């Protein structure tokens, strides 16, 4: 005896097919979406401010854990930054050397600039370089760094001197 409708295929997709399609879509989205952020100038400014924020936190943490002074060097003309440390404070006081490894020099993209570097100290050997010093006692150079682009997007990075607290300042909304 033949069952009624056994030879007829139902229309639609199975649950397995739907899950596979969703996995493919989510995988493509995670690969492609970060690449689109470079097309939006506001994202570039924010992304680079967050990257600079991470570098400042690294310098602060290293100063506290190693007991050595760390400097975040900012070169506004060449649009780059890096970390230097005072490796031998007893034998060579005041001699700072760049960190190696994955913490070598970073370059800002062409669309992003250092709009202002306030409060940072000027390097006595190279007057075009500014630096923020993080000390082992938890203090630092109080400063403000503003990154911007030509579209008017701005992000402000603040470093408190007494506590070395680092934060990205929330932009103030335009008031009517």
Secondary structure, DSSP 8 states (H G I E B T S, - for coil): ---TTTT----S--HHHHHHHHHHHHHHHHHHHHHHGGGSHHHHHHHHHHHHHHHHHHHHHHHHHH---EEEEEETTTTEEEEEE-TTTTTSTT--EE--GGGS-EE--TT-EEEEEES-EE-SS-TTEEEEEE-TTS-B--EEEEEE-TTS-EEEEEE-TTT--EEEE-------
